Structure formats: structure tokens, C-alpha cells
Amino acid sequence: MSDAVSPLASPFPALPAIAGVTPRVARAGYKEWGRCDLTYVELAEGTAVAGVFTRNVCSSSEVDLGREGVAQGKARALVVNAGNSNAFTGYRGREAVEQIMAQVAEHLGCAPDEVFVSSTGVIGVPLPKDKAKAGVSAALTAAPCTWEEAARTIGTTDTFPKGAMAQAVVGGKTVTLAAIIKGSGMIAPDMATMLGYIFTDAAVEPGFLQDLLSAANQSSFSCITVDSDTSTSDTVLAFATGKAGNEVLRDIDCPGADAFAAALNDVCRQLAHLVVKDGEGAQKFIRIDVTGAVSDESARRIGLAIANSPLVKTAIAGEDANWGRVVMAVGKAGEPADRDRLSIGFGGTWCARQGLPLADYDEAPVTAHLKGREVSIEVDIGLSDGRATVWTCDLTHGYISINADYRS
């Protein structure tokens, strides 16, 4: 992880232990880091799993095998490697993942497809099998660690560890969700983004857990962007151990299912915001509210077009109230829009309404708003009632510095 901490960083929360979940960390030595780079999480028998993955067609073997594992719905372990994405590495990369799965499965006495593996870091370098084997061996016998240690271990260009929690009452039982995530650059979701892991003691049927995670993803991970690039390794997994003792949630009509869904949505939203706040070189957290679109999905696409615009992002970095760049981004989004119905604002101050600059527009409050760490942009398309919120960060020289020498 980077030594320079983002000015938008949040302290790591006090995450509770989750019954049936034991995290451990070790050092495999994938890069010349003086820290642990392998996280191993052991899960109780009967743990349900759900996942959302990248749609990048050059996805890693970890993603391919993860999809297969999620389809069977059971999990016993998670292994996360940091420093090497093992993507675009052909049969050698797949063999490395299968080796890890087999090694952990033998230790736990489970099927290999109940072991989930993620890797993050440089693309195009096969994961060294010898280091992977030694690292996994060390992790299997390591002492249990804290969630903060696990979160730090999975980081790459992250500047701070990221975690979130929530609770819900399900059928008279209090269930808890604890989650960690890594992500800073190459963030532009087309399903989920980064590497994120959610653990709960709730009892949830795998298919229903998948439905809930997919829905939560649509309004969280799929509504953030840092740099418009969708990773080859993006993965978000949810694990439910069932140790809370609630009646198994099978559909939304089960008692407490709505409360659990709300808690899962809350955790996903928290994690998504933390990733944006750690965007490479980020100095400002930007919220974009789009209303009046022909549909919610159209509003989301317009929001992402604004959020991914280098001109908009650099204007925010320079604290320049150049609302014309937002107009440009709306127009290029490829979604229905009418120039003469469009309204643009910053921080609650409207700059233009119904396709025209306001005659009494005062730029001073907008300029003051842009000097803050958190910036909001309001866009009313004026066509219908579709709406969405998208989050991003500004684009600074820091992003170039980080990525120009990423492999060194």
C-alpha cells in the first residue's frame, strides 16, 4: 500500500468477528514488499456464496474459476494474492490457481471448487507456483488476524485499508455483515469492481444471496468510476455462514429478508464510496445526481459519461465552475437528451435551466463549493422521471505519477 494517504481517507472501522469466518495473512513474496501479500479466510461448512465479476473479456483464471464456483453455491475458503493479477497468463496462470485450490481443499477436506481465489496487481506475469505454495502453507497455520490486517494485505496502490459493517434483525435474530475491499485505480465497473468480500453470519439460500448481491451491485459498485478502466480481475463475493441461527432466507417474502437486503445494500454502498475516496491521486469526492432521464439506466449511463470525462474531472480538480463541460458530457453519452430542456448545477446552485444560462447566475457560491473536498453536480435531463446517482473523483497529476511507474 502507498505511504501517502488519501486526504479523503476514513479510519478503519471496528469490524466485529463473524461466526464461522477466520481470516489469516502471510507473506508469499509476490513483490518486493516488506509486508504480507496473501490473505486466507477459512469459512465454516455449509457457507453459501454469491458473486459478481468483471465483464472484461480478458478476465483472469481466478475470475473464470470463481464464476464456476459461485454456480455451485458453496464455499469453504478464500485466498487473495496481492502484487500479481495472474491475468493474461494462459494455462500457466490457471494451473497456479488450481494448485492453490487443491492445496487448500486438501487441508480442509473439501472440494476444490469450494475454494475461491482472487489475485490483483500487474497483468501478464504468471503467479509463481513456488511462492504461492509456500505462501498458502504459511497462511494455513498462521494465527487469526484482524479485519484491518486482512484489508491491508489485499491492497496494491490503495493508500488506506477499507472496511464496512451493518446489522439487521432477521426473524428475531441479529445478523451481522462485515466487509473489506481493495481498489484505487483501474476502476470502472461493468458489474462490480475491484476486489471486495462481504461476510455475514446470516443463513441465506445461495440463489437468493446472488439475487440480493446482484441488485445491491447495481446501485453501488456499478455506479462508481475512477478512471473509466474495467479491470481483468474485478470480483465481489458474499459469504453467508448461517451461524446466526435465523430461519434460512429463501426469498424476499421471508421474515427479515427486506432488512437483510437493506443491510447488504448499505455495506456495498459504503465500500463503493471508500474506493472512490482512494482513487489514485484523488483530492475530491464527487457525487453526480441525474434526474429527468427516460429511465434509471439511462440516467446511470449519463452519470457515468460525466464521471468519466477527463475534462469534467480536471475542471473539478482545478476548482473551475465550467458547467459547459458537463453539458458536453451529457451530449456524448449516447442517451436521450434535449439541449433545450437540460439543467446543470453545482452544490445546489443552478447554473443553467431549460437549456439557457440563468440571467442572475452568481458563480461565487459554486466556486466556494468546488473548493471543498466533497463536490456535487446536479443534472436534470427534463424528459421523464429516470434518476441515478454516480460517484467519482477528480483527475490530478497524482494519477499520472502513480500509473507512469506502476511496475517499478
Buried (B, 14 or more C-beta within 10 A) or exposed (E): BBEEEBEBBBEBBEBEBBBBBBBBBBBBBBBEBEBBBBBBBBBBBBBBBBBBBBEBEEBBBBBBBBBEBBEEBBBBBBBBBBBBBBBBBEEBBBBBBBBBBEBBBEBBEBEBBBBBBBBBBBBEBBBBEEBBBBBBBBBBEBEBBBBBBBBBBBBBBBBBBBBBBBBBBBBEBEBBBBBBBBBBBBBBBBBBBBBBBBBBBBBBBBEBBBBBBBBBBBBBBBBBBBBBBBBBBBBBBBBBBBBBBBEBBEEEEBEBBEBBBEBBBBBBBBBBBBBBBBBBBBBBBBBBBBBBBBBBEBBBBBBBBBBBBEBBBBBBBEBEBBBBBBBBBBBEBEBBBEEEBBBBBBBEBBBBBEBEEBEEBEEEEBBEBBEEEEBBBBBBBBBBEBBBBBBBBBBBEBBEEBBEEEEE
